[in-house]
Amino acid sequence: MTIQFLDLRISNQASTDATPVIIPLAATPHVFGDIGIQTAGVLPANQDNVRVLLSGYVKTENNPLFNTNTINVRRNGTIIFTTTFGVAISRENEAFGFSAVDVPPAADVATGQVQYTAEIYTNAASTDTFNNIQARNFSGVAGAGNFTG
């Protein structure tokens, strides 16, 4: 079916390090990105061939006493991507970028919008102000179809 550009969305929660947020525990992850990819104009023949490219960035300040931080990306509440990165004992600040891809189900596409969120949490037993995220963003772009004929 004909290739269609669908949408491009950004969520720029903090464009500088000046507004840190404590990285919470797993039970209450911090959502740092929330975008709704519009799919209302997808041709019926393309609804099962939508592709979404998602990317994000977080800068963390890590207390060396903590072990790992985890980022999840969710589609309509369901985890579609997860990555965990360790906190280096010798390094307190880390810049972390990630990308994820998704092929949402045709039923989700047919609703007219697919919601994506990015969240972060720590596996620490407790949190403190020295385990935080600073600059952070999340974005997504979507297309549909597989040829131009």
Salt bridges, closest charged atoms under 4 A:
ASP7 OD2 - ARG9 NE 2.79
ASP17 OD2 - LYS59 NZ 2.76
GLU94 OE2 - ARG91 NH2 2.80
ASP102 OD2 - ARG75 NE 2.74
ASP108 OD2 - ARG75 NH1 3.80
GLU119 OE2 - ARG74 NE 3.05
